[in-house]
Amino acid sequence: MDDIQKIQAAGIKPLEKLLDGFAEACFNENSVDELIEALSTGFDERDGEVWGINESQWYDSIINALSVKLFYLEQEQSEPSQSTLNAVRELIDPSN
Protein backbone atom coordinates (compact mmCIF):
# COMPACT_ATOMS: atom_id res chain seq x y z
CA MET A 1 0.00 0.00 0.00
CA ASP A 2 1.52 3.33 -1.04
CA ASP A 3 1.32 6.51 1.03
CA ILE A 4 -1.70 7.89 -0.84
CA GLN A 5 -3.62 4.66 -0.19
CA LYS A 6 -2.67 4.81 3.50
CA ILE A 7 -4.00 8.35 3.74
CA GLN A 8 -7.19 7.41 1.93
CA ALA A 9 -7.69 4.30 4.09
CA ALA A 10 -7.31 6.41 7.22
CA GLY A 11 -9.87 8.89 5.93
CA ILE A 12 -7.34 11.71 6.16
CA LYS A 13 -7.98 14.53 3.71
CA PRO A 14 -5.26 17.14 4.06
CA LEU A 15 -6.13 20.39 2.32
CA GLU A 16 -9.66 18.98 1.90
CA LYS A 17 -8.62 17.17 -1.27
CA LEU A 18 -6.75 14.08 -2.26
CA LEU A 19 -3.86 14.14 -4.68
CA ASP A 20 -4.12 12.86 -8.22
CA GLY A 21 -2.13 12.95 -11.43
CA PHE A 22 1.19 14.76 -11.24
CA ALA A 23 0.74 15.72 -7.57
CA GLU A 24 0.21 12.07 -6.62
CA ALA A 25 3.28 11.01 -8.59
CA CYS A 26 5.33 13.74 -6.88
CA PHE A 27 4.11 12.57 -3.48
CA ASN A 28 4.86 8.90 -4.14
CA GLU A 29 8.19 9.30 -5.93
CA ASN A 30 9.91 12.16 -4.07
CA SER A 31 11.14 12.93 -0.59
CA VAL A 32 10.41 16.18 1.22
CA ASP A 33 13.90 17.39 0.35
CA GLU A 34 13.43 16.54 -3.33
CA LEU A 35 10.14 18.44 -3.45
CA ILE A 36 11.74 21.47 -1.80
CA GLU A 37 14.60 21.29 -4.30
CA ALA A 38 12.11 21.13 -7.17
CA LEU A 39 10.42 24.30 -5.92
CA SER A 40 13.73 26.08 -5.61
CA THR A 41 14.95 25.10 -9.09
CA GLY A 42 11.65 25.96 -10.75
CA PHE A 43 9.32 24.66 -13.40
CA ASP A 44 10.47 21.51 -15.17
CA GLU A 45 9.40 21.82 -18.79
CA ARG A 46 9.78 18.08 -19.32
CA ASP A 47 7.29 17.39 -16.52
CA GLY A 48 4.97 19.90 -18.13
CA GLU A 49 5.17 18.14 -21.48
CA VAL A 50 4.86 14.61 -20.07
CA TRP A 51 1.95 15.43 -17.75
CA GLY A 52 0.26 18.02 -19.95
CA ILE A 53 0.39 20.70 -17.28
CA ASN A 54 1.41 24.35 -17.28
CA GLU A 55 3.81 26.10 -14.91
CA SER A 56 1.09 27.12 -12.45
CA GLN A 57 -0.30 23.58 -12.29
CA TRP A 58 3.22 22.23 -11.82
CA TYR A 59 3.86 24.53 -8.84
CA ASP A 60 0.46 23.75 -7.33
CA SER A 61 1.12 20.02 -7.64
CA ILE A 62 4.56 20.25 -6.02
CA ILE A 63 3.23 22.41 -3.17
CA ASN A 64 0.24 20.10 -2.61
CA ALA A 65 2.44 16.99 -2.61
CA LEU A 66 4.83 18.65 -0.17
CA SER A 67 1.98 19.79 2.07
CA VAL A 68 0.52 16.29 2.21
CA LYS A 69 3.95 14.76 2.92
CA LEU A 70 4.47 17.20 5.80
CA PHE A 71 0.95 16.49 7.06
CA TYR A 72 1.60 12.76 6.90
CA LEU A 73 4.92 13.10 8.72
CA GLU A 74 3.15 15.03 11.47
CA GLN A 75 0.53 12.26 11.75
CA GLU A 76 3.37 9.79 12.31
CA GLN A 77 4.75 12.18 14.95
CA SER A 78 7.93 12.43 12.98
CA GLU A 79 7.86 16.16 12.60
CA PRO A 80 9.96 17.86 9.94
CA SER A 81 12.89 19.91 11.11
CA GLN A 82 12.55 23.64 11.66
CA SER A 83 14.94 24.25 8.76
CA THR A 84 12.66 22.23 6.45
CA LEU A 85 9.62 24.20 7.58
CA ASN A 86 11.46 27.50 7.10
CA ALA A 87 12.58 26.46 3.60
CA VAL A 88 9.01 25.57 2.65
CA ARG A 89 7.67 28.86 4.00
CA GLU A 90 10.30 30.79 2.06
CA LEU A 91 9.54 28.95 -1.19
CA ILE A 92 5.79 29.35 -0.86
CA ASP A 93 5.88 32.98 0.25
CA PRO A 94 9.25 34.65 -0.36
CA SER A 95 7.96 37.98 0.98
CA ASN A 96 8.06 36.70 4.59
Secondary structure as UniProt FT lines:
FT   HELIX           3..10
FT   HELIX           14..16
FT   HELIX           21..29
FT   HELIX           32..41
FT   HELIX           45..51
FT   HELIX           55..75
FT   TURN            76..77
FT   HELIX           82..92
FT   TURN            94..95
//
